[in-house]
Amino acid sequence: MLLDAQDWEAALALIDTHARALIGQGRTQTVETWIQALPESLRMTNPWTSYWLGLCRLVFVPAEARAHFERAFAQFEQQSDATPLYLAWSGIVDSFVIELHDFTPLFVWLDRYRTLAEGRTPPTPEIQAASIFTYVTGLIWGRFDDPDLPAYVERAERLLDAEHDPDRRFLLVVRSLIPYYLWSGDIARFYPLINSIAARAKAPDSRPLMRLSWYAYYAVVVGGEEALSAVNEGLALADSSGVHALDHLLAGFGIWGQLCVGNVSIARALLKRIPIVLNGGHRESHYRQYLSLVYLHEGDTARAVKEGQASVDFARKGIGIISCLIGLAYARACQGETDMALKHIADAHDMAVRARARLFEAFARFAEAYVRHLRGECEQTLSVLREALVQLRHVGAVTAAYCPRPDAAHLYALALEHNIEPDYVRATIAKTNLPPPPGVLPERWPWRVRIVTFGFFAVSMQDVAVSLDEGKQGKPMELLRALIALGGRNVPVQKLAHALWPLKDGDMAIRAVETNLHRLRRIIGEWLVLRHGNHLSLNADYCWIDLWAFERLITEDQLSLPTREQAEHILALYRGPFLGDDIDAPWGLAPRERLRAKFLRVIARLADALEAQNENPCALLERSLEAEPLAEEIYQHLMRYHLRREQPTEALGVYERCRKTLAAVAQTEPSAGTQALHTRIRGSR
């Protein structure tokens, strides 16, 4: 009515009275409509109308909002009260942060902060406090290595303790402190802050922007499927509310989290939710970096390098350049450009140190370990990896999305092998659902399932033994034993059916396999046994079997130059006959004899190698007899060794032990070959 009556003074008073509350409720269109109805001459000369227009446009078009704030600032400068000047200044800084384009012009405004109140009435305590949080935010994004930043963060923390309004507290935490502690790697303060604003974010009357902020940072905290759910809920809220200011943050954190756990296709889909702003600024830099990371995980290193370089070029001087450099380093290393990768990493690490960004210090160190490993620099790899893992544990971070998962697995296997931060490494592997390195069976890896087949049969899940009660789980476990005995990979269902139920007709036997496969999966997990058509395989990504480790170790390539360490490893794996002594079915006996023969051959070879190196093989041979006490080949090897050393008494003692063991256990006598060797030894005395 006032506008219709052209009562401009009254209309201005009404706008000034209600604008902040209406904007806070998300009713920016109402305020903007009122202001646009005013005469242009009045709008352009009244600083408050410019300020309110800036607030209305801030989330939607930050560059346009900044023009309104700057006009208001210039007009407020003519006044003696510093309060409105602080408000306009804060709006200008916020516009740079929300726009994420070019922070260079922000530097001038950061420099003006300390002189805003000079010669003026000081701002209200509330406005003064809010400006400190704005200053912290501006420094984080535009001048992250400013030496005054930590001191201002401490001031902001003290002010936060005195802030009791939940909405204002939420805004201050999300805008300033959470980003600071996330980048600085101060997890001890980051997590409590996230939890402190949870209730307000989830309240029915919380504004969309508050909830969206919560979803974004909550996704960082939880990771995995729960993070994806938070991202999806946030993006759905953005669609329903029309507030898309944080789409880049939500989708970006979502992409990062999904790459960390190996969901590359989901990360690729989330790229579509990042608004593509081809303006050469920080928003484009962020998009290019996420695109580069997705390409890297998809194996397209050429495009990963191209987009990674673009992300660095567009990042300019903001804190985002540290992350972009690390990402580009991984891409270049994957393409073989390790010298350039190390240069990027060194630059990123130096920036992170200056900015006190411990999270990125740790990421840079892990990246260096990765490149050193690619270059075959073993000692440097272990040294840098140790430093990186200590830092990552301190900041509470998991594997960064920069690193391709197979390469991360190789580094973690190396860390476990050398006992570097084993608890942290195992926890990270579990959190990120990381499979072991391709083609490798590291025994210290935190396997979901471990299966022992030599000497006895045992199954454990997360180091807890699984009951093998014959009454309840006999047949499912027999199916598991048979699957392992028949190779464990691409075993035809029909072959299993015939092996376990030879007296049943084909269809009934196959149904028995299906029934017991279902029961086995219920006991151990759906993911243990994979099915491809009519073939079954054990999931090598999550299951360690001593048989597989043994067979991998005794291949010709592995034992071209046998060592005592390899001998120890073989003896640790082969603790007795395959599946123990309680399997008499053909499907178990044939692999038992085959594996026994392999074991005896490799032990003989190792013993010969030790003797050739002037080492005594007796301890190796004696330990082998603990696993295979009836193996005459080993007794014969010991007898011949003592004979060559002109130790007939010791050789005859070995024969006597062989004779007694065979008589007691197998009720048989030594073979003709063993007896002939015995006769030869007696004749040498």
VEXMAR-675183 format. One record per residue (C-alpha): y, z, x. Coordinates in nm, 3 decimals. Each point is the difference from the previous one (the first is absolute). Layout:
BEGIN
   north      up    east
       Y       Z       X
...
This chain:
BEGIN
   north      up    east
   0.000   0.000   0.000
   0.238   0.084   0.281
  -0.069  -0.337   0.160
   0.051  -0.179  -0.329
   0.331   0.184  -0.039
   0.088  -0.093   0.359
   0.070   0.365   0.074
  -0.071  -0.054   0.368
   0.102   0.341   0.127
  -0.225   0.176  -0.249
  -0.280  -0.246   0.071
   0.031   0.067   0.373
  -0.012   0.373  -0.061
  -0.314  -0.043  -0.212
  -0.167  -0.213   0.266
   0.086   0.249   0.274
  -0.139   0.284  -0.212
  -0.335  -0.158  -0.090
  -0.073  -0.269   0.262
  -0.195   0.219   0.245
  -0.226   0.145  -0.269
  -0.066  -0.341  -0.157
  -0.078  -0.161   0.335
  -0.230   0.291   0.079
  -0.188  -0.074  -0.324
  -0.041  -0.362   0.102
   0.257  -0.124  -0.255
   0.192  -0.203   0.256
   0.041  -0.295  -0.234
   0.198   0.216  -0.243
   0.242   0.115   0.269
   0.036  -0.348   0.144
   0.076  -0.145  -0.345
   0.273   0.255  -0.055
   0.159  -0.068   0.338
  -0.017  -0.378  -0.036
   0.186   0.033  -0.330
   0.300   0.145   0.182
   0.279  -0.235   0.113
  -0.069  -0.144   0.346
   0.328   0.132   0.137
  -0.105   0.352  -0.100
  -0.351  -0.039   0.141
   0.130  -0.124   0.333
   0.262   0.271   0.044
  -0.194   0.304  -0.125
  -0.232   0.121   0.279
  -0.230   0.184  -0.238
  -0.087  -0.312  -0.198
  -0.098  -0.169   0.326
  -0.205   0.305   0.097
  -0.187   0.011  -0.333
  -0.066  -0.375   0.016
  -0.141   0.052   0.348
  -0.241   0.265  -0.130
  -0.104  -0.228  -0.287
  -0.081  -0.290   0.234
  -0.135   0.201   0.295
  -0.370  -0.021  -0.079
   0.011  -0.356  -0.130
   0.248  -0.185   0.226
   0.090   0.230   0.293
   0.225  -0.255   0.175
   0.211  -0.038  -0.314
   0.003   0.377  -0.043
   0.128   0.038   0.355
   0.300  -0.219  -0.076
   0.089   0.233  -0.291
  -0.047   0.310   0.217
   0.213  -0.143   0.282
   0.283  -0.079  -0.242
  -0.023   0.353  -0.140
  -0.005   0.145   0.354
   0.317  -0.189   0.097
   0.179   0.131  -0.307
  -0.133   0.358   0.038
   0.132  -0.001   0.359
   0.351   0.008  -0.147
  -0.076   0.335  -0.163
   0.003   0.346   0.154
  -0.331   0.116  -0.151
  -0.302  -0.074   0.221
  -0.259   0.041  -0.277
   0.023  -0.352  -0.150
   0.021  -0.146   0.351
  -0.334   0.163   0.086
  -0.152  -0.140  -0.320
   0.110  -0.355   0.072
  -0.112   0.029   0.364
  -0.345   0.121  -0.114
  -0.027  -0.294  -0.237
   0.077  -0.243   0.282
  -0.268   0.152   0.227
  -0.254   0.003  -0.284
   0.064  -0.368  -0.066
  -0.099  -0.090   0.356
  -0.319   0.205  -0.022
  -0.105  -0.142  -0.335
   0.086  -0.356   0.099
  -0.190   0.015   0.331
   0.175  -0.305   0.136
   0.230   0.038   0.299
   0.087   0.350   0.118
   0.255  -0.110   0.259
   0.299   0.041  -0.239
  -0.134   0.346  -0.087
   0.087   0.131   0.347
   0.373  -0.002  -0.079
  -0.057   0.214  -0.307
  -0.223   0.244   0.187
   0.276   0.040   0.259
   0.253   0.083  -0.273
  -0.203   0.286  -0.147
   0.137   0.280   0.216
   0.363  -0.094  -0.067
  -0.018  -0.035  -0.380
   0.151   0.342  -0.068
   0.274  -0.013   0.264
   0.340   0.073  -0.156
  -0.151   0.037  -0.347
  -0.115   0.271  -0.235
  -0.363   0.069   0.099
  -0.268  -0.133  -0.233
  -0.185   0.232  -0.233
  -0.298   0.179   0.161
  -0.238  -0.201  -0.216
   0.148  -0.334   0.108
   0.018   0.112   0.363
  -0.368   0.094  -0.007
  -0.103  -0.327  -0.163
   0.194  -0.197   0.262
  -0.202   0.162   0.281
  -0.320  -0.134  -0.156
   0.162  -0.342  -0.032
   0.105   0.011   0.364
  -0.355   0.090   0.103
  -0.132  -0.294  -0.203
   0.250  -0.236   0.158
  -0.091   0.116   0.351
  -0.373  -0.038  -0.069
   0.035  -0.361  -0.107
   0.291  -0.119   0.209
   0.022   0.221   0.308
  -0.336   0.171   0.032
   0.050   0.095   0.367
   0.327   0.185  -0.063
  -0.022   0.331   0.191
   0.169   0.185  -0.288
  -0.269  -0.093  -0.255
  -0.230   0.304   0.053
   0.293   0.241  -0.033
   0.110  -0.158  -0.327
  -0.357   0.011  -0.128
  -0.004   0.375   0.068
   0.327   0.038  -0.193
  -0.149  -0.201  -0.285
  -0.305   0.229  -0.008
   0.216   0.309  -0.025
   0.197  -0.156  -0.284
  -0.322  -0.096  -0.176
  -0.114   0.363  -0.001
   0.312   0.086  -0.200
  -0.043  -0.287  -0.247
  -0.165   0.112  -0.325
   0.068  -0.296  -0.228
  -0.339  -0.185  -0.011
   0.154  -0.346  -0.045
   0.243   0.035   0.287
  -0.269   0.157   0.219
  -0.233  -0.292  -0.073
   0.266  -0.255   0.087
   0.096   0.170   0.327
  -0.361   0.036   0.112
  -0.098  -0.360  -0.076
   0.312  -0.163   0.142
   0.016   0.182   0.331
  -0.257   0.256   0.103
  -0.324  -0.172  -0.099
   0.080  -0.324   0.189
   0.115   0.199   0.301
  -0.311   0.218   0.022
  -0.228  -0.293  -0.070
   0.138  -0.207   0.287
   0.040   0.295   0.233
  -0.362   0.093  -0.063
   0.079   0.356  -0.107
  -0.287   0.024  -0.246
   0.029   0.379  -0.021
   0.332  -0.052  -0.181
  -0.076  -0.333  -0.166
  -0.289   0.115  -0.219
   0.167   0.317  -0.137
   0.305  -0.206  -0.098
  -0.217  -0.251  -0.187
  -0.173   0.283  -0.183
   0.329   0.173  -0.080
   0.126  -0.294  -0.208
  -0.330  -0.087  -0.169
   0.063   0.198  -0.318
   0.343  -0.152  -0.056
  -0.130  -0.353   0.058
  -0.276   0.047  -0.255
   0.221   0.161  -0.265
   0.030  -0.203  -0.325
   0.379  -0.019   0.032
   0.008  -0.117   0.363
   0.196  -0.320   0.054
  -0.184  -0.318   0.102
   0.157  -0.007   0.347
  -0.118   0.356   0.065
  -0.353  -0.080  -0.103
  -0.004  -0.322   0.201
   0.109   0.187   0.312
  -0.277   0.252  -0.054
  -0.266  -0.267  -0.046
   0.105  -0.173   0.323
  -0.016   0.305   0.225
  -0.300   0.151  -0.177
  -0.191  -0.319   0.086
   0.074   0.070   0.367
  -0.142   0.352  -0.029
  -0.328  -0.065  -0.182
  -0.110  -0.343   0.123
  -0.302  -0.200  -0.118
  -0.081  -0.056  -0.366
   0.232   0.275  -0.119
   0.287  -0.164   0.188
  -0.075  -0.335  -0.162
   0.003   0.170  -0.340
   0.341   0.157   0.075
   0.140  -0.336   0.114
  -0.130  -0.178  -0.310
   0.142   0.267  -0.230
   0.334  -0.023   0.179
   0.015  -0.378  -0.028
  -0.093   0.020  -0.368
   0.283   0.247  -0.052
   0.238  -0.234   0.182
  -0.099  -0.279  -0.239
   0.037   0.211  -0.312
   0.331   0.160   0.103
   0.153  -0.305   0.164
   0.078   0.208   0.312
  -0.129  -0.209   0.292
   0.211   0.155   0.277
  -0.307   0.154   0.164
  -0.250  -0.284  -0.051
   0.015  -0.082   0.371
  -0.072   0.362   0.090
  -0.284   0.044  -0.249
  -0.169  -0.328   0.083
   0.062   0.047   0.372
  -0.160   0.345   0.012
  -0.279  -0.139  -0.215
  -0.064  -0.286   0.243
   0.002   0.238   0.295
  -0.242   0.240  -0.166
  -0.242  -0.270  -0.112
  -0.012  -0.160   0.345
  -0.075   0.343   0.147
  -0.315   0.025  -0.214
  -0.101  -0.365   0.027
   0.105  -0.134  -0.341
   0.159  -0.318   0.134
  -0.023  -0.199  -0.326
   0.185   0.276  -0.188
   0.265   0.009   0.272
   0.042  -0.376  -0.034
   0.046   0.036  -0.377
   0.263   0.273   0.047
   0.210  -0.236   0.213
   0.094  -0.177  -0.322
   0.174   0.317  -0.121
   0.246   0.010   0.290
   0.317  -0.183  -0.101
   0.049  -0.276   0.257
   0.360   0.018   0.113
   0.048  -0.282   0.249
   0.327   0.130   0.137
  -0.106   0.077   0.354
   0.047   0.374  -0.054
  -0.218   0.307   0.005
  -0.162  -0.077  -0.335
  -0.116  -0.334   0.132
  -0.110   0.174   0.319
  -0.215   0.239  -0.201
  -0.156  -0.284  -0.197
  -0.069  -0.201   0.316
  -0.163   0.299   0.165
  -0.233   0.069  -0.291
  -0.084  -0.371  -0.016
  -0.075   0.005   0.373
  -0.231   0.300  -0.039
  -0.192  -0.164  -0.283
  -0.043  -0.317   0.206
  -0.119   0.209   0.294
  -0.267   0.176  -0.208
  -0.103  -0.337  -0.142
  -0.052  -0.128   0.355
   0.286  -0.252   0.000
   0.163   0.111   0.325
   0.230  -0.304   0.033
   0.172   0.074  -0.330
  -0.005   0.372   0.076
   0.199  -0.067   0.318
   0.242  -0.235  -0.176
   0.078   0.245  -0.282
   0.000   0.295   0.238
   0.261  -0.164   0.220
   0.212  -0.074  -0.308
  -0.024   0.366  -0.105
   0.131   0.108   0.342
   0.281  -0.256  -0.010
   0.115   0.116  -0.344
  -0.038   0.374   0.069
   0.301  -0.005   0.232
   0.105   0.353   0.089
  -0.155   0.211  -0.276
  -0.288   0.241   0.047
  -0.234  -0.259  -0.149
   0.006  -0.198   0.324
  -0.230   0.259   0.162
  -0.271  -0.066  -0.254
   0.056  -0.376   0.016
  -0.039  -0.002   0.378
  -0.327   0.192  -0.017
  -0.133  -0.236  -0.265
   0.099  -0.304   0.203
  -0.169   0.150   0.307
  -0.334   0.018  -0.181
   0.033  -0.358  -0.118
   0.084  -0.128   0.348
  -0.284   0.199   0.155
  -0.247  -0.149  -0.248
   0.124  -0.342   0.109
  -0.055   0.086   0.366
   0.367   0.060   0.091
  -0.064   0.349   0.138
   0.291   0.005   0.248
   0.249  -0.073  -0.278
  -0.177   0.252  -0.224
   0.042   0.275   0.259
   0.371  -0.083   0.030
   0.047   0.032  -0.377
  -0.187   0.331   0.005
   0.211   0.136   0.286
   0.321  -0.094  -0.183
  -0.125   0.158  -0.323
  -0.108   0.317   0.178
   0.336   0.038   0.176
   0.184  -0.039  -0.332
  -0.232   0.250  -0.168
   0.058   0.256   0.275
   0.379  -0.038  -0.032
  -0.026   0.034  -0.377
  -0.239   0.299   0.026
  -0.230  -0.202  -0.229
  -0.328   0.163   0.103
  -0.201  -0.195  -0.256
   0.099  -0.328   0.162
  -0.045   0.146   0.348
  -0.362   0.065  -0.094
  -0.042  -0.345  -0.158
   0.141  -0.163   0.315
  -0.237   0.194   0.224
  -0.300  -0.099  -0.213
   0.114  -0.362   0.016
   0.018   0.023   0.379
  -0.353   0.142   0.015
  -0.113  -0.295  -0.212
   0.158  -0.255   0.235
  -0.129   0.178   0.312
  -0.348  -0.009  -0.154
   0.030  -0.374  -0.062
   0.098  -0.048   0.364
  -0.303   0.195   0.122
   0.215   0.272   0.161
  -0.249   0.281  -0.059
   0.172   0.296   0.169
   0.340  -0.081  -0.145
  -0.153  -0.056  -0.342
  -0.157   0.346  -0.003
   0.315   0.167   0.133
   0.233  -0.162  -0.253
  -0.253   0.039  -0.282
  -0.023   0.372   0.067
   0.379   0.033  -0.017
   0.018  -0.210  -0.317
  -0.267   0.194  -0.186
   0.156   0.335   0.088
   0.334  -0.124  -0.135
  -0.158  -0.148  -0.313
  -0.176   0.329  -0.070
   0.325   0.191   0.039
   0.186  -0.224  -0.246
  -0.295  -0.012  -0.243
  -0.022  -0.380  -0.006
  -0.305  -0.224  -0.033
  -0.059  -0.347   0.143
   0.315  -0.207  -0.042
  -0.022  -0.318  -0.206
   0.104  -0.200   0.306
  -0.343   0.034   0.160
  -0.286  -0.224  -0.120
  -0.277   0.230  -0.118
  -0.277  -0.131   0.229
   0.227   0.064   0.300
   0.086   0.348  -0.123
  -0.373   0.067  -0.035
  -0.059  -0.101   0.364
   0.273   0.240   0.115
  -0.133   0.286  -0.211
  -0.356  -0.062   0.126
   0.139   0.015   0.353
   0.181   0.325  -0.079
  -0.316   0.158  -0.142
  -0.203  -0.117   0.298
   0.244   0.179   0.233
   0.051   0.301  -0.229
   0.371  -0.077  -0.057
   0.133   0.181  -0.309
  -0.342  -0.029  -0.174
   0.091   0.205  -0.310
   0.314  -0.202  -0.064
  -0.180  -0.329   0.061
  -0.286   0.084  -0.239
   0.246   0.113  -0.268
   0.202  -0.321   0.037
  -0.312  -0.215  -0.023
  -0.096   0.179  -0.321
   0.350  -0.022  -0.152
   0.030  -0.373   0.066
  -0.361  -0.081  -0.086
  -0.031  -0.172   0.338
  -0.333  -0.164   0.085
  -0.126   0.007   0.360
   0.082  -0.278   0.244
  -0.186  -0.323  -0.084
  -0.331  -0.026   0.183
   0.020   0.353   0.142
  -0.186   0.316  -0.102
   0.197   0.289   0.151
  -0.211   0.311  -0.051
   0.300   0.233  -0.017
   0.158  -0.198  -0.282
   0.034   0.206  -0.323
  -0.263  -0.198  -0.187
  -0.040   0.069  -0.369
  -0.376  -0.009   0.040
  -0.218   0.063   0.304
  -0.369  -0.085  -0.005
  -0.249   0.119   0.261
  -0.328  -0.193   0.022
  -0.142   0.084   0.344
  -0.233   0.300   0.006
   0.073   0.087  -0.364
   0.196  -0.133  -0.295
   0.328   0.168  -0.098
   0.309  -0.098  -0.194
   0.338   0.174   0.010
   0.327  -0.069  -0.181
   0.320   0.119   0.167
  -0.227   0.205   0.231
  -0.170   0.173  -0.296
  -0.376  -0.055  -0.024
  -0.129  -0.183  -0.308
  -0.307   0.153  -0.162
  -0.314  -0.209   0.044
  -0.192   0.188  -0.271
  -0.304  -0.216  -0.066
  -0.017   0.100  -0.364
   0.355  -0.099  -0.093
   0.104  -0.253   0.261
  -0.325  -0.119   0.153
  -0.004  -0.360  -0.117
   0.374  -0.071   0.051
  -0.029   0.133   0.354
  -0.317  -0.202   0.057
   0.197  -0.305  -0.110
   0.268   0.090   0.256
  -0.263   0.041   0.275
  -0.160  -0.333  -0.086
   0.338  -0.176  -0.009
   0.073   0.131   0.351
  -0.349  -0.087   0.126
   0.035  -0.357  -0.125
   0.325  -0.046   0.194
   0.266   0.151  -0.228
   0.185  -0.329  -0.033
  -0.060  -0.279  -0.254
  -0.339   0.135  -0.100
  -0.146  -0.194  -0.299
  -0.055   0.217  -0.307
  -0.337  -0.165  -0.048
  -0.107   0.101   0.350
   0.092   0.362  -0.072
  -0.181  -0.012  -0.331
  -0.319  -0.130   0.161
   0.019   0.254   0.283
   0.049   0.305  -0.221
  -0.190  -0.097  -0.315
  -0.270  -0.243   0.116
  -0.228   0.073  -0.296
   0.262  -0.076  -0.266
   0.065  -0.349  -0.126
   0.315  -0.172   0.127
   0.237   0.078  -0.288
  -0.106   0.364  -0.028
   0.034   0.052   0.375
   0.348  -0.153   0.000
   0.099   0.223  -0.292
  -0.124   0.298   0.200
   0.227  -0.106   0.287
   0.297  -0.029  -0.239
  -0.069   0.343  -0.152
  -0.031   0.176   0.333
   0.300  -0.186   0.145
   0.207   0.138  -0.287
  -0.135   0.350   0.071
   0.068  -0.037   0.372
   0.360  -0.101  -0.062
   0.047   0.301  -0.224
  -0.123   0.225   0.282
   0.198  -0.149   0.290
   0.266  -0.227  -0.150
   0.048  -0.341  -0.156
   0.134  -0.141   0.325
  -0.304   0.082   0.218
  -0.217  -0.292  -0.107
   0.165  -0.339  -0.046
  -0.155  -0.273  -0.208
   0.048  -0.372   0.056
  -0.205  -0.191  -0.253
  -0.361   0.108   0.047
   0.058   0.159   0.340
   0.087   0.360   0.091
   0.189   0.126   0.305
   0.115   0.338   0.120
   0.378   0.018   0.033
   0.060  -0.004   0.375
   0.365   0.100  -0.050
  -0.090   0.346  -0.125
  -0.356   0.064   0.114
  -0.126   0.093   0.349
  -0.372  -0.033   0.072
  -0.152   0.109   0.328
  -0.230  -0.304  -0.016
   0.297  -0.241  -0.002
   0.168   0.187   0.285
  -0.324  -0.002   0.200
  -0.064  -0.371  -0.046
   0.357  -0.085   0.091
  -0.021   0.211   0.315
  -0.324  -0.147   0.132
   0.094  -0.365  -0.026
  -0.026  -0.191   0.325
   0.377  -0.038   0.028
   0.053   0.372  -0.033
  -0.259   0.087   0.264
   0.058  -0.272   0.257
   0.095   0.282   0.241
  -0.168   0.316  -0.135
   0.168   0.333   0.071
  -0.095   0.364  -0.035
   0.261   0.033  -0.274
  -0.174  -0.273  -0.200
  -0.332   0.174   0.055
   0.144   0.324  -0.139
   0.133  -0.184  -0.303
  -0.334  -0.170  -0.070
  -0.190   0.330   0.028
   0.253   0.167  -0.232
  -0.066  -0.270  -0.262
  -0.376  -0.043   0.034
  -0.132   0.346  -0.086
  -0.347  -0.109  -0.107
  -0.193  -0.265  -0.192
   0.190  -0.195  -0.265
   0.004   0.194  -0.330
  -0.209   0.279   0.152
  -0.371   0.035  -0.053
  -0.012   0.001  -0.381
   0.024  -0.376  -0.065
  -0.326  -0.194  -0.004
   0.112  -0.295  -0.213
  -0.006  -0.343   0.168
   0.375  -0.041  -0.049
   0.053   0.312   0.217
  -0.276  -0.040   0.259
   0.096  -0.346   0.125
   0.363   0.087   0.087
  -0.118   0.333   0.145
  -0.222  -0.176   0.254
   0.263  -0.263   0.072
   0.265   0.265   0.069
  -0.242   0.210   0.205
  -0.075  -0.301   0.220
   0.374  -0.067   0.045
   0.061   0.361   0.092
  -0.277   0.006   0.258
   0.114  -0.328   0.156
   0.356   0.111   0.035
  -0.101   0.340   0.141
  -0.216  -0.173   0.262
   0.288  -0.229   0.086
   0.243   0.288   0.028
  -0.242   0.198   0.216
  -0.044  -0.298   0.234
   0.378  -0.040   0.020
   0.049   0.365   0.089
  -0.268  -0.015   0.266
   0.161  -0.313   0.145
   0.320   0.200   0.033
  -0.192   0.275   0.187
   0.017   0.230  -0.300
  -0.289   0.204  -0.136
  -0.115  -0.137  -0.340
  -0.233   0.292  -0.079
   0.243   0.183  -0.229
   0.052  -0.319  -0.202
  -0.375  -0.058  -0.028
  -0.077   0.363  -0.088
   0.262  -0.003  -0.279
  -0.147  -0.325  -0.128
  -0.335   0.175  -0.034
   0.165   0.252  -0.234
   0.066  -0.289  -0.239
  -0.329  -0.185   0.061
  -0.255   0.255   0.133
  -0.290  -0.246  -0.030
   0.168  -0.284   0.193
  -0.240  -0.066   0.290
   0.249  -0.252   0.142
   0.235   0.285   0.084
  -0.274   0.214   0.154
  -0.103  -0.299   0.210
   0.359  -0.054   0.114
   0.024   0.363   0.112
  -0.336  -0.021   0.180
   0.102  -0.315   0.187
   0.334   0.152   0.098
  -0.167   0.306   0.153
  -0.257  -0.222   0.171
   0.276  -0.205   0.165
   0.158   0.321   0.116
  -0.336   0.115   0.143
  -0.019   0.285  -0.248
  -0.363  -0.026  -0.121
  -0.015   0.357  -0.125
   0.293  -0.057  -0.235
  -0.145  -0.334  -0.112
  -0.337   0.159  -0.081
   0.181   0.272  -0.194
   0.165  -0.267  -0.215
  -0.341  -0.158  -0.068
  -0.151   0.333  -0.101
   0.289   0.066  -0.241
  -0.052  -0.347  -0.147
  -0.373   0.059  -0.048
   0.047   0.336  -0.172
   0.277  -0.127  -0.231
  -0.206  -0.301  -0.112
  -0.300   0.219  -0.064
   0.193   0.263  -0.197
   0.219  -0.231  -0.208
  -0.196  -0.325  -0.036
  -0.353   0.113   0.086
  -0.034  -0.282   0.252
  -0.021  -0.057   0.373
   0.243  -0.175   0.231
  -0.022  -0.378   0.007
  -0.190  -0.190   0.265
   0.325  -0.087   0.173
   0.106   0.364   0.023
  -0.343   0.104   0.125
   0.002  -0.275   0.264
   0.338   0.123   0.124
  -0.142   0.353   0.009
  -0.291  -0.116   0.215
   0.238  -0.178   0.236
   0.210   0.314   0.041
  -0.305   0.214   0.075
  -0.106  -0.251   0.265
   0.339   0.025   0.171
  -0.032   0.371   0.078
